[in-house]
Amino acid sequence: MAGKTELVERIAFETGLPKAHAARALEVMVDAMSEWLRAGERVAIPGLGSFYTSERPAREVRNPRTGEAVNVAASRTVRFRPGKEIKGVVSRKE
């Protein structure tokens, strides 16, 4: 699985930036996206997809171990919708 380290290394290699600058750029991107999503804005990255928030209503669920009913509070979550380009890469058969 690729993680932050691999992404930073790839950005540094492709752009010629030092790894420290590539890491900072990635951190700034994540911080900015978090801020915009917290404000309820949609974040679209061409070629990748869009991130948006969604409301989950309060609901009653069952504890699978005991069968007891438990109330879960309403919450907001982040969702991702992949773009056409990334869908094509993933679904392509080779």
C-alpha positions in Angstrom: 0.0 0.0 0.0 1.3 3.4 -0.9 1.3 6.0 1.8 2.5 9.5 2.6 6.2 8.6 2.3 5.8 7.0 -1.2 3.7 10.0 -2.3 6.3 12.5 -1.1 9.1 10.6 -2.8 7.1 10.5 -6.1 6.4 14.2 -5.9 10.0 15.0 -5.1 11.2 12.8 -8.0 8.8 14.1 -10.6 9.2 17.8 -9.7 12.8 17.9 -8.6 11.8 19.5 -5.3 13.6 18.5 -2.1 11.6 15.8 -0.1 11.0 18.4 2.7 9.3 20.8 0.3 7.2 18.0 -1.3 6.1 16.9 2.2 5.2 20.4 3.2 3.2 20.9 -0.1 1.3 17.7 0.7 0.6 18.9 4.3 -0.7 22.2 3.0 -3.0 20.5 0.5 -4.5 18.2 3.2 -4.9 21.2 5.6 -6.6 23.3 2.9 -8.9 20.5 1.9 -9.8 19.9 5.5 -10.6 23.5 6.0 -12.8 23.7 2.9 -14.7 20.4 3.8 -15.2 21.6 7.4 -16.9 24.7 5.9 -19.2 22.5 3.8 -17.5 23.2 0.5 -16.9 20.6 -2.2 -13.3 20.0 -3.3 -12.8 19.0 -6.9 -9.4 17.8 -8.2 -9.5 17.3 -12.0 -8.2 13.9 -12.9 -8.8 12.5 -9.4 -12.3 13.3 -8.3 -14.3 15.3 -5.8 -14.5 15.3 -2.0 -17.7 16.4 -0.3 -19.5 16.2 3.0 -22.7 14.3 3.7 -25.1 14.3 6.6 -25.9 11.0 8.4 -29.2 11.1 10.3 -29.6 9.8 13.8 -30.5 6.2 13.8 -31.0 3.2 16.0 -28.7 0.2 15.5 -28.3 -3.2 17.2 -25.2 -4.4 19.0 -24.4 -7.6 17.2 -23.1 -9.3 20.3 -25.9 -8.5 22.7 -28.8 -7.6 20.3 -29.3 -4.5 22.4 -30.6 -1.4 20.6 -28.2 1.6 20.6 -28.9 5.1 19.4 -26.3 6.7 17.1 -26.2 10.5 16.9 -26.4 12.4 13.7 -23.0 13.1 12.1 -21.2 14.5 9.1 -18.9 12.4 7.0 -16.6 13.0 4.1 -17.3 11.2 0.8 -15.3 10.8 -2.4 -16.5 10.5 -5.9 -13.8 9.4 -8.3 -13.4 11.3 -11.6 -13.8 9.8 -15.1 -10.0 9.5 -15.7 -9.3 7.5 -12.5 -12.3 5.3 -13.0 -11.0 4.5 -16.5 -7.6 3.6 -15.2 -8.9 1.3 -12.4 -11.5 -0.4 -14.6 -9.2 -1.0 -17.6 -8.4 -4.7 -18.2 -4.9 -5.5 -19.2 
